[in-house]
Amino acid sequence: MSKIESGSLDFIYTDTDVNILMGEILHQMQLKNQSDEVEICFDQKLPQCIIHTDRNRLMQVIINFLTNAMKFTTKGSIKFGYTMVSDKDIRFYVKDTGIGIPEDKIDTVFDRFVKLNTFIQGTGLGLPICAMIAEKFGGKIGVESKEGEGSLFWLVIPVQKPE
C-alpha cells in the first residue's frame, strides 16, 4: 500500500489477452473452491479481447474480488467476467450470491482496515489496495450489494489498444 501511495510500485504494461487471463483466474479459483455448493464461472466475455495493461495488477484486483466472494458465499454462485462499456473503457466484475453488505456499511468497504465480519480471515487491506490500483490505472472501482442477496464488485479501467 505504501509503495502505491509513494508512486514506487511499478506498473508493467504488456499486451494481455483478457480471455486467457480470465481463464487462468477461473482455473486457480476453482482449485481453491472448497465448497460443492458454490459454482464459480467466467460468464461474460467478448470473442476476443487484447488490451495493453498491467496484467499482474489487473489479476490482483480480480482475484481479490473473487477471494472475498468465496469467503462470504456458502452456496449459490460466483460469476465473473468483463464487458466493454464504451470504446474507451472496459468493466470487470465479480457477482456473488453471498451474504451481501449492510446498506449502512457499503460506503466503507474500500476504507483501510474495515472488516465487516471479524470472524473471517483477512486484514481489511485488500479492497483499499484494489481501490489504489484502480486509481493508478486511471479507472474506477465500486460495489453494489443487498444484505442477504449478494454483492457485485466492479472495476472500470481505460482501454489501451495493444501495441
C-alpha positions as CSV (number, residue, x, y, z in Angstrom):
1,M,0.0,0.0,0.0
2,S,2.8,2.4,0.9
3,K,4.5,1.6,-2.4
4,I,1.4,2.6,-4.3
5,E,0.9,5.8,-2.3
6,S,4.5,6.8,-2.8
7,G,4.4,6.1,-6.5
8,S,7.2,3.5,-6.3
9,L,5.0,0.5,-7.2
10,D,5.8,-0.3,-10.8
11,F,3.1,-1.0,-13.3
12,I,4.4,-3.0,-16.2
13,Y,2.2,-2.7,-19.2
14,T,2.1,-5.5,-21.8
15,D,-0.4,-6.7,-24.4
16,T,-2.7,-9.0,-22.5
17,D,-5.3,-11.5,-23.8
18,V,-8.1,-10.9,-21.4
19,N,-9.9,-14.2,-22.1
20,I,-6.7,-16.2,-21.4
21,L,-6.1,-14.2,-18.2
22,M,-9.7,-14.8,-17.0
23,G,-9.4,-18.5,-17.9
24,E,-6.3,-18.8,-15.7
25,I,-8.0,-17.0,-12.9
26,L,-11.0,-19.3,-13.2
27,H,-8.8,-22.4,-13.0
28,Q,-7.0,-21.0,-10.0
29,M,-10.2,-20.2,-8.1
30,Q,-11.9,-23.5,-9.0
31,L,-8.9,-25.2,-7.4
32,K,-9.3,-23.1,-4.2
33,N,-13.0,-23.6,-4.0
34,Q,-13.7,-26.0,-1.1
35,S,-17.5,-26.0,-1.4
36,D,-19.6,-28.3,-3.6
37,E,-22.4,-25.8,-3.1
38,V,-20.7,-22.9,-4.8
39,E,-20.2,-22.7,-8.5
40,I,-17.6,-20.4,-9.9
41,C,-17.9,-19.4,-13.5
42,F,-16.5,-17.0,-16.0
43,D,-19.8,-16.0,-17.6
44,Q,-19.4,-12.9,-19.7
45,K,-16.7,-12.1,-22.3
46,L,-16.0,-11.0,-25.8
47,P,-15.0,-13.4,-28.5
48,Q,-11.6,-11.7,-28.5
49,C,-10.1,-9.0,-26.3
50,I,-6.5,-8.0,-26.2
51,I,-5.6,-4.8,-24.2
52,H,-2.4,-3.1,-23.2
53,T,-2.4,-3.2,-19.4
54,D,-0.6,-4.4,-16.3
55,R,-1.6,-8.0,-16.3
56,N,-0.5,-8.7,-12.7
57,R,-2.2,-5.7,-11.2
58,L,-5.4,-6.5,-13.1
59,M,-5.2,-10.1,-11.9
60,Q,-4.6,-8.9,-8.3
61,V,-7.8,-6.9,-8.3
62,I,-10.0,-9.7,-9.8
63,I,-8.5,-12.4,-7.6
64,N,-9.1,-10.2,-4.5
65,F,-12.8,-9.7,-5.5
66,L,-13.1,-13.5,-6.1
67,T,-11.4,-14.4,-2.8
68,N,-13.7,-12.1,-0.9
69,A,-16.7,-13.6,-2.7
70,M,-15.6,-17.1,-1.7
71,K,-15.3,-16.0,1.9
72,F,-18.8,-14.7,2.0
73,T,-20.7,-17.2,-0.3
74,T,-21.6,-20.6,1.2
75,K,-24.0,-21.7,-1.5
76,G,-25.0,-20.5,-4.9
77,S,-22.7,-18.9,-7.4
78,I,-19.8,-16.6,-8.0
79,K,-19.8,-15.3,-11.5
80,F,-17.2,-13.0,-13.1
81,G,-16.4,-11.5,-16.4
82,Y,-16.0,-8.3,-18.4
83,T,-17.7,-6.1,-20.9
84,M,-16.8,-3.0,-22.9
85,V,-18.7,-0.1,-21.5
86,S,-17.5,2.2,-24.3
87,D,-14.8,2.4,-26.9
88,K,-12.5,3.7,-24.2
89,D,-13.5,1.7,-21.1
90,I,-13.6,-2.0,-20.0
91,R,-15.6,-3.2,-17.0
92,F,-14.6,-6.2,-15.0
93,Y,-16.9,-7.6,-12.3
94,V,-17.4,-10.3,-9.7
95,K,-21.0,-11.1,-8.7
96,D,-21.9,-13.5,-5.9
97,T,-24.9,-14.8,-4.1
98,G,-23.3,-14.4,-0.7
99,I,-24.4,-12.6,2.5
100,G,-24.2,-9.2,1.0
101,I,-23.2,-5.9,2.7
102,P,-25.5,-3.9,5.0
103,E,-26.6,-0.7,3.4
104,D,-25.0,1.4,6.2
105,K,-21.6,-0.2,5.7
106,I,-21.4,-0.2,1.9
107,D,-19.6,3.2,1.7
108,T,-16.8,2.0,4.0
109,V,-15.7,-1.3,2.2
110,F,-12.8,0.4,0.4
111,D,-11.5,2.1,3.6
112,R,-8.4,0.7,5.3
113,F,-8.8,-1.9,7.9
114,V,-12.5,-2.2,7.5
115,K,-13.7,-5.7,8.2
116,L,-17.4,-6.3,8.2
117,N,-17.0,-9.7,9.8
118,T,-14.2,-10.0,12.3
119,F,-14.5,-13.9,12.3
120,I,-13.4,-14.0,8.6
121,Q,-9.7,-14.2,7.8
122,G,-8.1,-11.0,6.4
123,T,-6.6,-7.7,7.4
124,G,-9.1,-5.3,5.8
125,L,-6.5,-4.1,3.3
126,G,-7.4,-6.0,0.1
127,L,-10.1,-3.7,-1.1
128,P,-8.3,-0.4,-0.3
129,I,-5.3,-1.8,-2.3
130,C,-7.7,-2.6,-5.1
131,A,-9.0,0.9,-5.0
132,M,-5.5,2.4,-5.2
133,I,-4.7,0.1,-8.2
134,A,-7.9,1.3,-9.9
135,E,-6.9,4.9,-9.3
136,K,-3.4,4.2,-10.7
137,F,-5.0,2.6,-13.8
138,G,-7.0,5.9,-14.2
139,G,-10.1,3.9,-13.5
140,K,-12.9,3.5,-11.0
141,I,-13.9,0.8,-8.6
142,G,-17.3,0.1,-6.9
143,V,-19.7,-2.2,-5.3
144,E,-23.5,-2.8,-5.4
145,S,-24.9,-5.1,-2.7
146,K,-28.1,-6.0,-0.8
147,E,-27.7,-7.7,2.6
148,G,-28.8,-11.4,2.2
149,E,-28.7,-11.3,-1.6
150,G,-25.1,-11.0,-2.6
151,S,-22.7,-8.4,-3.9
152,L,-21.4,-7.1,-7.2
153,F,-17.8,-5.7,-7.2
154,W,-16.6,-3.9,-10.3
155,L,-13.5,-2.3,-11.8
156,V,-13.6,0.0,-14.8
157,I,-10.4,0.9,-16.5
158,P,-9.5,2.8,-19.7
159,V,-8.7,0.5,-22.6
160,Q,-5.3,0.9,-24.1
161,K,-5.1,-0.8,-27.5
162,P,-2.4,-3.4,-28.0
163,E,0.9,-2.1,-29.3
